[in-house]
Amino acid sequence: MDCETNDPEPRRSGSFSRMSSAGSSLRKRSFSLSRAVPSRVDDDLESETVSEAGDIGDRALYGNTYSESGRLQDSFDNAIENGVVPTPEGALLQSYGFWSRDPAVSNTVSPVTPLPEEIISPLSTDAIIHTGDEKQENKRELPWLLEYISCLIHLAVFGILGVLTRYLLRNLFGPGVVGATSDESYMYFDLPSNMVGSFLMGWFGIVFKADISKVSDLLAIGLTTGYLGSLTTFSGWNQTMLDLSVEGQWVFVVLGFLIGLFLSEYSIIFGVETAKGFKWLLKRLNTSSEHDISSSKSNWKVDNCRRHLVVLVVLVLMLALLYGVSGAMEKREFNGGSSGAQLWLACMVGPLGVWIRWFLARFNGRGLGRAGLLKWIPFGTLIANVSAACIMAALATVKKAVKTKNCDTIATGVQFGLMGCLSTVSTFIAEFHAMRQSKSPWRAYAYATITIVISFGLGTLIFSVPVWTKGYD
């Protein structure tokens, strides 16, 4: 298979002399920009960044629709890591502008959309310019389509692992072992997995995500969107509250939502704080061997075609093994209608839920319509959680109406796998946490309220009302 150069930015003509000649005029424009740019632009940029705190879906794989705010944040993070602080005018342009990818306008200078090589700093051009490493530019990586397929395989493998982990946590903390959770209490079955997933999101989705991405961007997507997104589930949480409402346990319903929300939020806070402490400790311990560590990181980095293909082959084999085992076990246990049969079916349909959620995440940070209204609402995550909660309620209604062993096995397997992976608490809580840390913390509670009220309200119409009217047991 031929590999092609995957350069995320189109080649641009020009030299450093042209950049230097444009520098003084660019700085002058930046000072006028500081007086001309309205505060609304700053609010829109923050709204977009906060909305994309959890995931941006497949926009991460092709640059022409990649998040502007995400690119700018990466530039600042890299500049800070390199020990270089951008100039005030450079920082201002970074805050309010992004560069065009259209070659037709690649040689124009705009005070709002400067090219990265046209942002001049007297301290160092390497703070913003990321073209100094010729080796990085000449890396030969996977073709785009194959990279997209590789990402889907990452999501599928990690998604199945997330389903298995969620099942183990349910059984561990359920009535059979620890007895901390049950389906008749506000301490619902999926609370431990939601808390563990939120805690790990603080580690791998916030603090160490950039470090993981330096090794492999697809690994970062697989861990956060695939594993942690499937380990946690919003639809299971919502359905337990619907079951409690049918039984008239309205106090438990309110407590279940409040406790579930704040325990997950404090889990991610605890994850962020412990991860930062661990990262600080690693830096202190590894100061003397910094060169060896950098060399070790480069050895593990998946940054060329050969390494991409090796990882892809390994993951394909893992996926084939997981599907093979799941299919064989499902065939053997299906007629028995056991929880094992439901689990293996969930593993087989779970990846589809991960893929749909990942695709929907492209709408995060985009807002509504061409004007981009309400950018602060992560519509992709919202749609995934609400739709999964509604389908989960519909399947629960079917189980109540049909009452057969096979129907129960299929419906429960789809609920636990497909709907459990389509909905997520780890991403939802990451967005909630980012909103609480923003300039408008009220948005966090508004977003949580919108998600919960719509999901529970529609679930009541789909599940609770039929149960009340038909008198299902």
Stockholm file with secondary structure:
# STOCKHOLM 1.0

chainA/1-473         MDCETNDPEPRRSGSFSRMSSAGSSLRKRSFSLSRAVPSRVDDDLESETVSEAGDIGDRALYGNTYSESGRLQDSFDNAIENGVVPTPEGALLQSYGFWSRDPAVSNTVSPVTPLPEEIISPLSTDAIIHTGDEKQENKRELPWLLEYISCLIHLAVFGILGVLTRYLLRNLFGPGVVGATSDESYMYFDLPSNMVGSFLMGWFGIVFKADISKVSDLLAIGLTTGYLGSLTTFSGWNQTMLDLSVEGQWVFVVLGFLIGLFLSEYSIIFGVETAKGFKWLLKRLNTSSEHDISSSKSNWKVDNCRRHLVVLVVLVLMLALLYGVSGAMEKREFNGGSSGAQLWLACMVGPLGVWIRWFLARFNGRGLGRAGLLKWIPFGTLIANVSAACIMAALATVKKAVKTKNCDTIATGVQFGLMGCLSTVSTFIAEFHAMRQSKSPWRAYAYATITIVISFGLGTLIFSVPVWTKGYD
#=GR chainA/1-473 SS CCCEECCSSCCCCCCHHHHHHHHHHHHHHHHHHHHHSCHHHHHHHHHHHHHTSSCCGGGGGCGGGSCHHHHHHHHHHHHHHTTCCCCHHHHHHHHHCCCCCCGGGTTCCCSSSCCGGGCCCSSCGGGTCCCCCHHHHTCEECCHHHHHHHHHHHHHHHHHHHHHHHHHHHHHHSTTTTCCCCTTSSSCTTHHHHHHHHHHIIIIIIISHHHHHHHCHHHHHIIIIIIIHHHSCHHHHHHHHHHHHHTTCHHHHHHHHHHHHHHHHHHHHHHHHHHHHHHHHHHHHTSTTHHHHHHHHHHHCCCSHHHHHHHHHHHHHHHHHHHHHHHHHHHHHGGGTCHHHHHHHHHHHHHHHHHHHHHHGGGTTTCBTTTTBTTTSCHHHHHHHHHHHHHHHHHHHHHHHHCCHHHHHHHHHHIIIIIHHHSCSHHHHHHHHHHHTSSCTHHHHHHHHHHHHHHHHHHIIIIIHHHHHHTCC
#=GC SS_cons         CCCEECCSSCCCCCCHHHHHHHHHHHHHHHHHHHHHSCHHHHHHHHHHHHHTSSCCGGGGGCGGGSCHHHHHHHHHHHHHHTTCCCCHHHHHHHHHCCCCCCGGGTTCCCSSSCCGGGCCCSSCGGGTCCCCCHHHHTCEECCHHHHHHHHHHHHHHHHHHHHHHHHHHHHHHSTTTTCCCCTTSSSCTTHHHHHHHHHHIIIIIIISHHHHHHHCHHHHHIIIIIIIHHHSCHHHHHHHHHHHHHTTCHHHHHHHHHHHHHHHHHHHHHHHHHHHHHHHHHHHHTSTTHHHHHHHHHHHCCCSHHHHHHHHHHHHHHHHHHHHHHHHHHHHHGGGTCHHHHHHHHHHHHHHHHHHHHHHGGGTTTCBTTTTBTTTSCHHHHHHHHHHHHHHHHHHHHHHHHCCHHHHHHHHHHIIIIIHHHSCSHHHHHHHHHHHTSSCTHHHHHHHHHHHHHHHHHHIIIIIHHHHHHTCC
//
